Amino acid sequence: MKLQNIQTADLEMQIRELQRQAKIGNYCAEQTRREIERRNRIESLR
């Protein structure tokens, strides 16, 4: 295998890992947003 092919495969692997991390980050952000909205609703009822 040529060095370029190895580098390309390595970059593709890094991209997949970053995409996975981004999905997790987006999920966490969405959960945080929902929690803040929930707390705000509870506060507004007081």
PDB file of N, CA, C and O in Angstrom:
ATOM      1  N   MET A   1       0.848  -1.196   0.000  1.00  0.00           N
ATOM      2  CA  MET A   1       0.000   0.000   0.000  1.00  0.00           C
ATOM      3  C   MET A   1       0.885   1.248   0.000  1.00  0.00           C
ATOM      4  O   MET A   1       1.867   1.315   0.739  1.00  0.00           O
ATOM      5  N   LYS A   2       0.544   2.210  -0.811  1.00  0.00           N
ATOM      6  CA  LYS A   2       1.311   3.456  -0.870  1.00  0.00           C
ATOM      7  C   LYS A   2       1.083   4.268   0.389  1.00  0.00           C
ATOM      8  O   LYS A   2       0.054   4.147   1.055  1.00  0.00           O
ATOM      9  N   LEU A   3       2.074   5.106   0.702  1.00  0.00           N
ATOM     10  CA  LEU A   3       1.979   5.969   1.883  1.00  0.00           C
ATOM     11  C   LEU A   3       0.729   6.850   1.806  1.00  0.00           C
ATOM     12  O   LEU A   3       0.052   7.066   2.810  1.00  0.00           O
ATOM     13  N   GLN A   4       0.433   7.351   0.616  1.00  0.00           N
ATOM     14  CA  GLN A   4      -0.741   8.241   0.455  1.00  0.00           C
ATOM     15  C   GLN A   4      -2.034   7.510   0.819  1.00  0.00           C
ATOM     16  O   GLN A   4      -2.923   8.085   1.448  1.00  0.00           O
ATOM     17  N   ASN A   5      -2.133   6.239   0.421  1.00  0.00           N
ATOM     18  CA  ASN A   5      -3.332   5.461   0.745  1.00  0.00           C
ATOM     19  C   ASN A   5      -3.471   5.273   2.251  1.00  0.00           C
ATOM     20  O   ASN A   5      -4.569   5.344   2.804  1.00  0.00           O
ATOM     21  N   ILE A   6      -2.341   5.031   2.899  1.00  0.00           N
ATOM     22  CA  ILE A   6      -2.346   4.860   4.358  1.00  0.00           C
ATOM     23  C   ILE A   6      -2.769   6.163   5.030  1.00  0.00           C
ATOM     24  O   ILE A   6      -3.572   6.154   5.963  1.00  0.00           O
ATOM     25  N   GLN A   7      -2.223   7.293   4.549  1.00  0.00           N
ATOM     26  CA  GLN A   7      -2.575   8.596   5.124  1.00  0.00           C
ATOM     27  C   GLN A   7      -4.053   8.905   4.912  1.00  0.00           C
ATOM     28  O   GLN A   7      -4.721   9.435   5.800  1.00  0.00           O
ATOM     29  N   THR A   8      -4.555   8.569   3.731  1.00  0.00           N
ATOM     30  CA  THR A   8      -5.975   8.815   3.433  1.00  0.00           C
ATOM     31  C   THR A   8      -6.854   7.984   4.353  1.00  0.00           C
ATOM     32  O   THR A   8      -7.831   8.490   4.906  1.00  0.00           O
ATOM     33  N   ALA A   9      -6.514   6.718   4.520  1.00  0.00           N
ATOM     34  CA  ALA A   9      -7.279   5.834   5.400  1.00  0.00           C
ATOM     35  C   ALA A   9      -7.244   6.363   6.831  1.00  0.00           C
ATOM     36  O   ALA A   9      -8.251   6.318   7.537  1.00  0.00           O
ATOM     37  N   ASP A  10      -6.092   6.861   7.253  1.00  0.00           N
ATOM     38  CA  ASP A  10      -5.955   7.409   8.609  1.00  0.00           C
ATOM     39  C   ASP A  10      -6.835   8.648   8.781  1.00  0.00           C
ATOM     40  O   ASP A  10      -7.494   8.813   9.807  1.00  0.00           O
ATOM     41  N   LEU A  11      -6.837   9.513   7.769  1.00  0.00           N
ATOM     42  CA  LEU A  11      -7.677  10.711   7.836  1.00  0.00           C
ATOM     43  C   LEU A  11      -9.159  10.346   7.861  1.00  0.00           C
ATOM     44  O   LEU A  11      -9.939  10.957   8.591  1.00  0.00           O
ATOM     45  N   GLU A  12      -9.544   9.359   7.071  1.00  0.00           N
ATOM     46  CA  GLU A  12     -10.938   8.920   7.057  1.00  0.00           C
ATOM     47  C   GLU A  12     -11.350   8.396   8.429  1.00  0.00           C
ATOM     48  O   GLU A  12     -12.469   8.627   8.886  1.00  0.00           O
ATOM     49  N   MET A  13     -10.435   7.692   9.072  1.00  0.00           N
ATOM     50  CA  MET A  13     -10.702   7.176  10.415  1.00  0.00           C
ATOM     51  C   MET A  13     -10.869   8.335  11.400  1.00  0.00           C
ATOM     52  O   MET A  13     -11.766   8.317  12.244  1.00  0.00           O
ATOM     53  N   GLN A  14      -9.996   9.344  11.285  1.00  0.00           N
ATOM     54  CA  GLN A  14     -10.086  10.515  12.163  1.00  0.00           C
ATOM     55  C   GLN A  14     -11.395  11.264  11.935  1.00  0.00           C
ATOM     56  O   GLN A  14     -12.021  11.731  12.887  1.00  0.00           O
ATOM     57  N   ILE A  15     -11.809  11.377  10.674  1.00  0.00           N
ATOM     58  CA  ILE A  15     -13.065  12.062  10.354  1.00  0.00           C
ATOM     59  C   ILE A  15     -14.238  11.332  10.995  1.00  0.00           C
ATOM     60  O   ILE A  15     -15.113  11.957  11.594  1.00  0.00           O
ATOM     61  N   ARG A  16     -14.255   9.994  10.866  1.00  0.00           N
ATOM     62  CA  ARG A  16     -15.346   9.214  11.470  1.00  0.00           C
ATOM     63  C   ARG A  16     -15.387   9.400  12.983  1.00  0.00           C
ATOM     64  O   ARG A  16     -16.462   9.498  13.575  1.00  0.00           O
ATOM     65  N   GLU A  17     -14.212   9.448  13.603  1.00  0.00           N
ATOM     66  CA  GLU A  17     -14.152   9.641  15.057  1.00  0.00           C
ATOM     67  C   GLU A  17     -14.680  11.026  15.438  1.00  0.00           C
ATOM     68  O   GLU A  17     -15.426  11.160  16.408  1.00  0.00           O
ATOM     69  N   LEU A  18     -14.298  12.047  14.682  1.00  0.00           N
ATOM     70  CA  LEU A  18     -14.783  13.399  14.962  1.00  0.00           C
ATOM     71  C   LEU A  18     -16.288  13.502  14.752  1.00  0.00           C
ATOM     72  O   LEU A  18     -16.976  14.190  15.506  1.00  0.00           O
ATOM     73  N   GLN A  19     -16.799  12.820  13.730  1.00  0.00           N
ATOM     74  CA  GLN A  19     -18.245  12.824  13.497  1.00  0.00           C
ATOM     75  C   GLN A  19     -18.972  12.171  14.667  1.00  0.00           C
ATOM     76  O   GLN A  19     -20.034  12.631  15.087  1.00  0.00           O
ATOM     77  N   ARG A  20     -18.382  11.086  15.189  1.00  0.00           N
ATOM     78  CA  ARG A  20     -18.975  10.391  16.331  1.00  0.00           C
ATOM     79  C   ARG A  20     -19.007  11.317  17.546  1.00  0.00           C
ATOM     80  O   ARG A  20     -20.018  11.415  18.242  1.00  0.00           O
ATOM     81  N   GLN A  21     -17.881  11.996  17.789  1.00  0.00           N
ATOM     82  CA  GLN A  21     -17.800  12.915  18.924  1.00  0.00           C
ATOM     83  C   GLN A  21     -18.777  14.082  18.758  1.00  0.00           C
ATOM     84  O   GLN A  21     -19.378  14.532  19.733  1.00  0.00           O
ATOM     85  N   ALA A  22     -18.936  14.566  17.535  1.00  0.00           N
ATOM     86  CA  ALA A  22     -19.861  15.670  17.276  1.00  0.00           C
ATOM     87  C   ALA A  22     -21.297  15.243  17.565  1.00  0.00           C
ATOM     88  O   ALA A  22     -22.080  16.018  18.115  1.00  0.00           O
ATOM     89  N   LYS A  23     -21.640  14.009  17.194  1.00  0.00           N
ATOM     90  CA  LYS A  23     -22.990  13.508  17.485  1.00  0.00           C
ATOM     91  C   LYS A  23     -23.223  13.465  18.989  1.00  0.00           C
ATOM     92  O   LYS A  23     -24.288  13.851  19.470  1.00  0.00           O
ATOM     93  N   ILE A  24     -22.225  12.995  19.726  1.00  0.00           N
ATOM     94  CA  ILE A  24     -22.342  12.940  21.188  1.00  0.00           C
ATOM     95  C   ILE A  24     -22.487  14.358  21.747  1.00  0.00           C
ATOM     96  O   ILE A  24     -23.316  14.603  22.624  1.00  0.00           O
ATOM     97  N   GLY A  25     -21.675  15.288  21.235  1.00  0.00           N
ATOM     98  CA  GLY A  25     -21.739  16.677  21.687  1.00  0.00           C
ATOM     99  C   GLY A  25     -23.091  17.306  21.405  1.00  0.00           C
ATOM    100  O   GLY A  25     -23.635  18.028  22.241  1.00  0.00           O
ATOM    101  N   ASN A  26     -23.631  17.030  20.224  1.00  0.00           N
ATOM    102  CA  ASN A  26     -24.950  17.564  19.870  1.00  0.00           C
ATOM    103  C   ASN A  26     -26.025  16.978  20.781  1.00  0.00           C
ATOM    104  O   ASN A  26     -26.945  17.682  21.199  1.00  0.00           O
ATOM    105  N   TYR A  27     -25.907  15.706  21.081  1.00  0.00           N
ATOM    106  CA  TYR A  27     -26.872  15.060  21.973  1.00  0.00           C
ATOM    107  C   TYR A  27     -26.807  15.694  23.362  1.00  0.00           C
ATOM    108  O   TYR A  27     -27.838  16.000  23.962  1.00  0.00           O
ATOM    109  N   CYS A  28     -25.594  15.889  23.865  1.00  0.00           N
ATOM    110  CA  CYS A  28     -25.420  16.500  25.196  1.00  0.00           C
ATOM    111  C   CYS A  28     -25.972  17.920  25.218  1.00  0.00           C
ATOM    112  O   CYS A  28     -26.623  18.318  26.184  1.00  0.00           O
ATOM    113  N   ALA A  29     -25.716  18.682  24.164  1.00  0.00           N
ATOM    114  CA  ALA A  29     -26.213  20.054  24.086  1.00  0.00           C
ATOM    115  C   ALA A  29     -27.737  20.074  24.085  1.00  0.00           C
ATOM    116  O   ALA A  29     -28.356  20.915  24.737  1.00  0.00           O
ATOM    117  N   GLU A  30     -28.337  19.141  23.347  1.00  0.00           N
ATOM    118  CA  GLU A  30     -29.797  19.062  23.285  1.00  0.00           C
ATOM    119  C   GLU A  30     -30.371  18.699  24.662  1.00  0.00           C
ATOM    120  O   GLU A  30     -31.381  19.266  25.080  1.00  0.00           O
ATOM    121  N   GLN A  31     -29.740  17.768  25.358  1.00  0.00           N
ATOM    122  CA  GLN A  31     -30.201  17.384  26.691  1.00  0.00           C
ATOM    123  C   GLN A  31     -30.115  18.572  27.651  1.00  0.00           C
ATOM    124  O   GLN A  31     -31.024  18.807  28.446  1.00  0.00           O
ATOM    125  N   THR A  32     -29.013  19.315  27.566  1.00  0.00           N
ATOM    126  CA  THR A  32     -28.820  20.490  28.423  1.00  0.00           C
ATOM    127  C   THR A  32     -29.890  21.539  28.139  1.00  0.00           C
ATOM    128  O   THR A  32     -30.460  22.125  29.059  1.00  0.00           O
ATOM    129  N   ARG A  33     -30.159  21.771  26.839  1.00  0.00           N
ATOM    130  CA  ARG A  33     -31.172  22.743  26.445  1.00  0.00           C
ATOM    131  C   ARG A  33     -32.539  22.351  27.005  1.00  0.00           C
ATOM    132  O   ARG A  33     -33.270  23.199  27.517  1.00  0.00           O
ATOM    133  N   ARG A  34     -32.879  21.076  26.909  1.00  0.00           N
ATOM    134  CA  ARG A  34     -34.173  20.610  27.426  1.00  0.00           C
ATOM    135  C   ARG A  34     -34.256  20.769  28.938  1.00  0.00           C
ATOM    136  O   ARG A  34     -35.293  21.151  29.481  1.00  0.00           O
ATOM    137  N   GLU A  35     -33.154  20.472  29.604  1.00  0.00           N
ATOM    138  CA  GLU A  35     -33.126  20.603  31.069  1.00  0.00           C
ATOM    139  C   GLU A  35     -33.319  22.062  31.481  1.00  0.00           C
ATOM    140  O   GLU A  35     -34.057  22.347  32.424  1.00  0.00           O
ATOM    141  N   ILE A  36     -32.657  22.988  30.777  1.00  0.00           N
ATOM    142  CA  ILE A  36     -32.797  24.415  31.081  1.00  0.00           C
ATOM    143  C   ILE A  36     -34.233  24.866  30.844  1.00  0.00           C
ATOM    144  O   ILE A  36     -34.802  25.598  31.654  1.00  0.00           O
ATOM    145  N   GLU A  37     -34.819  24.426  29.729  1.00  0.00           N
ATOM    146  CA  GLU A  37     -36.225  24.775  29.450  1.00  0.00           C
ATOM    147  C   GLU A  37     -37.140  24.248  30.549  1.00  0.00           C
ATOM    148  O   GLU A  37     -38.052  24.946  30.993  1.00  0.00           O
ATOM    149  N   ARG A  38     -36.896  23.026  30.983  1.00  0.00           N
ATOM    150  CA  ARG A  38     -37.713  22.412  32.032  1.00  0.00           C
ATOM    151  C   ARG A  38     -37.615  23.220  33.327  1.00  0.00           C
ATOM    152  O   ARG A  38     -38.622  23.499  33.978  1.00  0.00           O
ATOM    153  N   ARG A  39     -36.382  23.589  33.689  1.00  0.00           N
ATOM    154  CA  ARG A  39     -36.183  24.391  34.908  1.00  0.00           C
ATOM    155  C   ARG A  39     -36.856  25.749  34.798  1.00  0.00           C
ATOM    156  O   ARG A  39     -37.448  26.239  35.760  1.00  0.00           O
ATOM    157  N   ASN A  40     -36.763  26.352  33.625  1.00  0.00           N
ATOM    158  CA  ASN A  40     -37.394  27.665  33.411  1.00  0.00           C
ATOM    159  C   ASN A  40     -38.912  27.576  33.546  1.00  0.00           C
ATOM    160  O   ASN A  40     -39.545  28.465  34.116  1.00  0.00           O
ATOM    161  N   ARG A  41     -39.491  26.494  33.018  1.00  0.00           N
ATOM    162  CA  ARG A  41     -40.942  26.308  33.144  1.00  0.00           C
ATOM    163  C   ARG A  41     -41.327  26.155  34.613  1.00  0.00           C
ATOM    164  O   ARG A  41     -42.309  26.739  35.070  1.00  0.00           O
ATOM    165  N   ILE A  42     -40.544  25.363  35.347  1.00  0.00           N
ATOM    166  CA  ILE A  42     -40.830  25.165  36.781  1.00  0.00           C
ATOM    167  C   ILE A  42     -40.729  26.504  37.519  1.00  0.00           C
ATOM    168  O   ILE A  42     -41.583  26.830  38.343  1.00  0.00           O
ATOM    169  N   GLU A  43     -39.671  27.283  37.213  1.00  0.00           N
ATOM    170  CA  GLU A  43     -39.483  28.591  37.854  1.00  0.00           C
ATOM    171  C   GLU A  43     -40.651  29.530  37.553  1.00  0.00           C
ATOM    172  O   GLU A  43     -41.114  30.260  38.429  1.00  0.00           O
ATOM    173  N   SER A  44     -41.120  29.504  36.304  1.00  0.00           N
ATOM    174  CA  SER A  44     -42.184  30.437  35.910  1.00  0.00           C
ATOM    175  C   SER A  44     -43.521  30.078  36.572  1.00  0.00           C
ATOM    176  O   SER A  44     -44.414  30.920  36.661  1.00  0.00           O
ATOM    177  N   LEU A  45     -43.657  28.839  37.031  1.00  0.00           N
ATOM    178  CA  LEU A  45     -44.903  28.425  37.704  1.00  0.00           C
ATOM    179  C   LEU A  45     -44.929  28.862  39.172  1.00  0.00           C
ATOM    180  O   LEU A  45     -45.986  28.873  39.804  1.00  0.00           O
ATOM    181  N   ARG A  46     -43.775  29.217  39.700  1.00  0.00           N
ATOM    182  CA  ARG A  46     -43.708  29.613  41.112  1.00  0.00           C
ATOM    183  C   ARG A  46     -44.222  31.027  41.325  1.00  0.00           C
ATOM    184  O   ARG A  46     -44.234  31.515  42.455  1.00  0.00           O
TER     185      ARG A  46
END
